[in-house]
């Protein structure tokens, strides 16, 4: 455990480093900390913090920089939960972006606003869609190509293009969609498939082929519905801490391309209570030491349906990013809940 003096100096060092991005020397700490300590005394405290793994020296003659362990202590115990001066501006900006619309439009807008406000990367795990449908429509594109329009119980609209073995007239497509909507709406796709199998003998063969194809395509759409939206990845190219090392930058973009780690990170966050902060080097969920993530679950109708957050360097203004993520999560939850009414 650190004593009060060491904690105060470490907090001062981290705050200075977040702002300037340069190693912090003893003389700077002596002035900024407002403690009546000599530079020699501060150097001794810094040596103890370095031995404990909270700071490191990039060069022998330079000052010190915080380690992932220091950032972890900082966000867990040193941040104050006070509203920031620009909270109102953040809320106004988010509200302006999250206009009423389909869930897919709202989540996409939220990813952009997270990126715009933080100047880092906005990420969102989209709402888990129901494996059921409220309505299905067919639209003839060409002789053997049909656009399948699926409306989920949440009001989300999904489109799939189907290739058929025979040509269907617009009247036949209308008949098929009316039959499916009258007899199967509200069922899961698996339940609809089972009932359709039982009723095959009572239906005309050409209609059953079309409806079987529609149910199969709808199931594929539902299974592929969970996705990670990423906005602002190019912002990382402007961050000196990351862009100066091409190998590290390549690792970062690999994380965004593969998305597996992001899915795991966001899925863990959706089962947690409230805000989560992951710091590279201090969390197995973040594969790169110089990267951090601030995440929060969001809701629709009182139920958690996804997670959103910001990914950036460990040297980020955590208190401001926390406010951005928190406000966006609350306003997205309100917008999605109103969409259900």
Legacy VTK file of the C-alpha trace (Angstrom):
# vtk DataFile Version 3.0
C-alpha trace
ASCII
DATASET POLYDATA
POINTS 341 float
0.000 0.000 0.000
1.185 3.509 -0.804
1.249 6.236 1.826
-0.611 9.512 1.257
2.496 11.341 0.024
3.362 8.697 -2.557
-0.251 8.525 -3.783
-0.408 12.301 -4.162
2.829 12.421 -6.135
1.744 9.508 -8.329
-1.598 11.181 -9.047
0.189 14.425 -9.930
2.587 12.580 -12.222
-0.211 10.734 -14.040
-2.300 13.887 -14.548
0.734 15.782 -15.889
1.704 12.907 -18.188
-1.850 12.568 -19.557
-1.839 16.249 -20.537
1.684 16.541 -21.956
2.773 13.021 -22.899
6.324 13.663 -21.701
8.237 11.964 -18.853
7.770 13.931 -15.627
10.869 14.977 -13.689
11.331 15.557 -9.970
11.541 19.346 -10.250
8.235 19.454 -12.139
6.611 17.257 -9.496
8.019 19.426 -6.720
6.305 22.464 -8.244
3.031 20.820 -9.386
2.345 18.718 -6.292
2.216 21.758 -3.967
4.007 19.676 -1.360
6.940 21.240 0.477
9.341 18.524 -0.615
12.779 18.867 -2.105
13.549 17.348 -5.519
15.851 14.893 -3.723
13.005 13.679 -1.487
10.741 13.347 -4.518
13.430 11.348 -6.346
13.496 8.918 -3.425
9.708 8.538 -3.538
9.889 8.007 -7.315
12.531 5.321 -6.831
10.206 3.534 -4.412
7.296 3.840 -6.879
9.484 2.441 -9.628
10.499 -0.512 -7.459
6.790 -1.134 -6.771
5.999 -1.140 -10.504
3.979 2.095 -10.659
6.378 4.186 -12.771
9.181 3.528 -15.205
12.079 5.527 -16.662
12.196 5.535 -20.461
15.772 6.865 -20.356
18.349 7.014 -17.620
18.381 10.826 -17.397
14.692 11.451 -18.112
11.723 11.722 -15.802
9.247 8.953 -15.215
6.049 7.741 -16.854
3.129 5.774 -15.353
2.797 2.032 -15.920
-0.439 0.097 -16.545
-0.478 -0.703 -12.833
-0.407 3.027 -12.038
-3.275 3.733 -14.445
-5.265 0.925 -12.834
-4.776 2.467 -9.377
-5.559 5.915 -10.773
-8.926 5.001 -12.331
-9.936 2.805 -9.388
-9.127 5.141 -6.497
-8.034 8.606 -7.626
-10.721 9.818 -10.019
-13.445 12.004 -8.570
-17.034 11.579 -9.755
-17.657 15.281 -10.272
-19.521 16.594 -13.327
-17.170 18.149 -15.861
-17.619 21.738 -17.089
-18.438 20.480 -20.593
-20.965 17.825 -19.530
-23.831 19.933 -20.862
-22.087 20.360 -24.217
-21.425 16.622 -24.409
-25.089 15.858 -23.712
-26.308 18.382 -26.287
-23.970 16.931 -28.918
-25.089 13.364 -28.238
-28.784 14.313 -28.242
-28.366 16.043 -31.593
-26.897 12.886 -33.120
-29.315 10.338 -31.637
-32.446 11.330 -33.481
-35.395 8.864 -33.427
-34.911 6.055 -35.905
-34.310 2.350 -36.371
-32.053 0.613 -33.812
-29.352 0.101 -36.462
-29.338 3.844 -37.222
-29.178 4.763 -33.546
-26.290 2.432 -32.721
-24.350 3.558 -35.783
-24.850 7.204 -34.770
-23.763 6.415 -31.203
-20.515 4.821 -32.448
-19.763 7.963 -34.462
-20.518 10.321 -31.578
-18.250 8.341 -29.232
-15.444 8.656 -31.749
-16.094 12.340 -32.504
-16.199 13.431 -28.862
-13.274 11.332 -27.617
-11.134 11.598 -30.777
-10.378 7.917 -30.244
-12.292 4.834 -31.434
-15.982 4.343 -30.729
-17.152 0.720 -30.429
-20.628 -0.752 -29.987
-21.905 -4.278 -29.587
-25.231 -4.002 -31.393
-28.444 -5.199 -29.717
-29.024 -8.919 -29.774
-31.897 -9.359 -32.160
-34.705 -11.742 -31.498
-34.757 -15.064 -33.353
-38.364 -14.290 -34.210
-40.125 -12.066 -36.703
-43.113 -9.788 -36.690
-43.558 -9.560 -40.426
-42.045 -10.875 -43.657
-42.430 -9.408 -47.133
-41.209 -10.574 -50.547
-40.218 -8.212 -53.373
-39.502 -9.504 -56.886
-36.099 -8.259 -58.122
-35.851 -10.372 -61.247
-37.190 -13.673 -62.552
-35.425 -15.827 -59.939
-34.172 -13.261 -57.421
-36.311 -12.050 -54.508
-35.674 -9.472 -51.810
-36.767 -10.830 -48.426
-37.667 -8.083 -45.920
-37.767 -9.201 -42.278
-39.219 -7.009 -39.508
-38.209 -8.176 -36.028
-40.341 -7.770 -32.877
-37.993 -4.910 -31.903
-38.882 -3.055 -35.101
-35.518 -3.650 -36.752
-35.595 -4.232 -40.514
-33.283 -6.757 -42.177
-32.961 -7.516 -45.882
-31.794 -10.691 -47.603
-31.588 -11.477 -51.318
-32.839 -14.969 -52.169
-32.122 -16.942 -55.337
-34.982 -19.323 -56.234
-35.129 -22.324 -58.570
-38.323 -21.130 -60.242
-39.898 -17.803 -61.085
-42.648 -16.371 -58.859
-45.174 -13.738 -59.862
-45.847 -10.691 -57.632
-49.249 -12.199 -56.781
-47.633 -15.437 -55.606
-45.143 -13.517 -53.474
-47.943 -11.528 -51.859
-49.871 -14.755 -51.179
-46.840 -16.373 -49.556
-46.015 -13.379 -47.345
-49.663 -13.064 -46.249
-49.762 -16.753 -45.313
-46.484 -16.590 -43.324
-47.511 -13.421 -41.493
-50.953 -14.820 -40.639
-49.736 -18.206 -39.395
-46.143 -17.792 -38.155
-45.637 -14.172 -37.026
-44.236 -13.995 -33.502
-42.708 -17.463 -33.650
-38.984 -18.120 -33.565
-37.575 -19.194 -36.898
-36.950 -22.703 -35.539
-40.573 -22.991 -34.392
-41.798 -21.689 -37.742
-39.659 -24.245 -39.569
-41.065 -27.093 -37.450
-44.664 -26.035 -37.993
-44.064 -25.540 -41.704
-42.698 -29.068 -41.956
-45.853 -30.442 -40.334
-48.097 -28.506 -42.717
-46.280 -29.303 -45.958
-48.968 -31.645 -47.193
-51.680 -29.034 -46.820
-49.882 -26.413 -48.875
-49.119 -26.141 -52.565
-45.614 -27.347 -53.359
-44.404 -24.143 -55.030
-45.372 -22.076 -52.000
-43.669 -24.412 -49.524
-40.368 -24.121 -51.409
-40.525 -20.351 -51.215
-41.464 -20.307 -47.539
-38.776 -22.847 -46.605
-36.196 -20.691 -48.348
-37.485 -17.599 -46.523
-37.287 -19.258 -43.097
-33.749 -20.490 -43.813
-32.639 -17.011 -44.941
-34.292 -15.421 -41.899
-32.471 -17.809 -39.566
-29.154 -16.857 -41.154
-29.986 -13.180 -40.678
-30.773 -13.700 -36.995
-27.629 -15.724 -36.365
-25.470 -13.040 -37.977
-27.239 -10.159 -36.276
-24.802 -9.566 -33.399
-22.049 -7.305 -34.630
-19.389 -4.891 -33.434
-19.572 -1.399 -34.921
-16.252 0.480 -35.035
-15.961 4.198 -35.742
-12.870 6.405 -35.910
-10.093 3.808 -36.170
-8.112 6.309 -38.251
-7.944 8.572 -35.178
-5.269 6.243 -33.838
-2.928 7.393 -36.613
-2.918 10.839 -34.987
-1.897 9.577 -31.536
1.868 9.828 -31.101
1.943 7.188 -28.332
0.619 4.607 -30.800
1.580 5.781 -34.295
5.305 6.011 -33.525
5.513 2.207 -33.420
4.298 0.573 -36.633
4.345 -2.914 -35.109
2.082 -1.787 -32.285
-0.198 0.060 -34.701
-0.462 -3.056 -36.856
-1.457 -5.045 -33.759
-4.192 -2.512 -33.039
-5.698 -2.693 -36.498
-5.519 -6.499 -36.351
-7.702 -6.288 -33.224
-10.268 -4.225 -35.143
-10.140 -6.467 -38.212
-10.582 -9.764 -36.348
-13.059 -8.354 -33.767
-12.872 -11.536 -31.653
-11.200 -9.780 -28.700
-13.597 -6.859 -29.020
-16.612 -9.170 -28.942
-15.285 -10.849 -25.790
-14.518 -7.495 -24.185
-17.952 -6.059 -24.927
-19.739 -9.266 -23.964
-18.015 -9.261 -20.571
-19.014 -5.617 -20.121
-22.667 -6.359 -20.905
-22.815 -8.742 -17.933
-21.185 -6.276 -15.536
-22.801 -3.566 -13.467
-22.144 -0.099 -14.841
-18.938 1.357 -16.213
-15.907 -0.852 -16.858
-12.339 0.319 -17.519
-9.856 -2.087 -19.107
-6.182 -1.151 -19.208
-3.675 -2.944 -21.413
-0.984 -4.707 -19.432
-3.290 -4.893 -16.412
-6.172 -6.735 -18.114
-6.217 -9.929 -20.144
-9.079 -8.449 -22.200
-6.803 -5.796 -23.760
-4.048 -7.430 -25.834
-1.881 -4.303 -26.193
-0.204 -2.626 -23.223
-0.575 0.923 -24.543
-4.331 0.591 -25.137
-7.279 1.126 -22.784
-11.045 0.770 -23.119
-13.906 2.445 -21.243
-17.227 0.621 -21.678
-20.800 0.711 -20.428
-23.893 -1.432 -21.110
-26.953 0.200 -22.657
-30.611 -0.775 -22.432
-33.897 -0.898 -24.282
-37.131 -1.237 -22.336
-35.258 -1.798 -19.079
-33.183 -4.717 -20.412
-29.474 -4.619 -21.259
-29.215 -5.204 -25.008
-25.622 -4.288 -25.802
-22.426 -2.480 -24.811
-20.675 0.622 -26.061
-17.375 2.274 -25.324
-14.207 4.041 -26.356
-10.821 2.499 -27.151
-7.736 4.684 -27.030
-4.255 4.981 -25.568
-3.615 4.381 -21.883
-2.668 8.079 -21.800
-6.248 9.278 -22.129
-8.230 11.816 -20.123
-10.155 9.091 -18.292
-12.570 11.339 -16.444
-13.755 13.012 -19.662
-13.961 9.724 -21.586
-15.964 8.172 -18.733
-18.448 11.071 -18.954
-18.715 10.700 -22.751
-19.385 6.958 -22.495
-21.818 7.327 -19.591
-23.880 10.099 -21.240
-23.965 8.297 -24.602
-25.080 5.023 -22.978
-27.917 6.758 -21.114
-29.152 8.721 -24.130
-28.922 5.698 -26.451
-30.913 3.674 -23.893
-33.590 6.389 -23.834
-33.740 6.570 -27.629
-34.026 2.792 -28.033
-36.677 2.565 -25.309
-38.757 5.315 -26.950
-38.404 3.479 -30.250
-40.156 0.475 -28.673
-43.216 2.501 -27.600
LINES 1 342
341 0 1 2 3 4 5 6 7 8 9 10 11 12 13 14 15 16 17 18 19 20 21 22 23 24 25 26 27 28 29 30 31 32 33 34 35 36 37 38 39 40 41 42 43 44 45 46 47 48 49 50 51 52 53 54 55 56 57 58 59 60 61 62 63 64 65 66 67 68 69 70 71 72 73 74 75 76 77 78 79 80 81 82 83 84 85 86 87 88 89 90 91 92 93 94 95 96 97 98 99 100 101 102 103 104 105 106 107 108 109 110 111 112 113 114 115 116 117 118 119 120 121 122 123 124 125 126 127 128 129 130 131 132 133 134 135 136 137 138 139 140 141 142 143 144 145 146 147 148 149 150 151 152 153 154 155 156 157 158 159 160 161 162 163 164 165 166 167 168 169 170 171 172 173 174 175 176 177 178 179 180 181 182 183 184 185 186 187 188 189 190 191 192 193 194 195 196 197 198 199 200 201 202 203 204 205 206 207 208 209 210 211 212 213 214 215 216 217 218 219 220 221 222 223 224 225 226 227 228 229 230 231 232 233 234 235 236 237 238 239 240 241 242 243 244 245 246 247 248 249 250 251 252 253 254 255 256 257 258 259 260 261 262 263 264 265 266 267 268 269 270 271 272 273 274 275 276 277 278 279 280 281 282 283 284 285 286 287 288 289 290 291 292 293 294 295 296 297 298 299 300 301 302 303 304 305 306 307 308 309 310 311 312 313 314 315 316 317 318 319 320 321 322 323 324 325 326 327 328 329 330 331 332 333 334 335 336 337 338 339 340
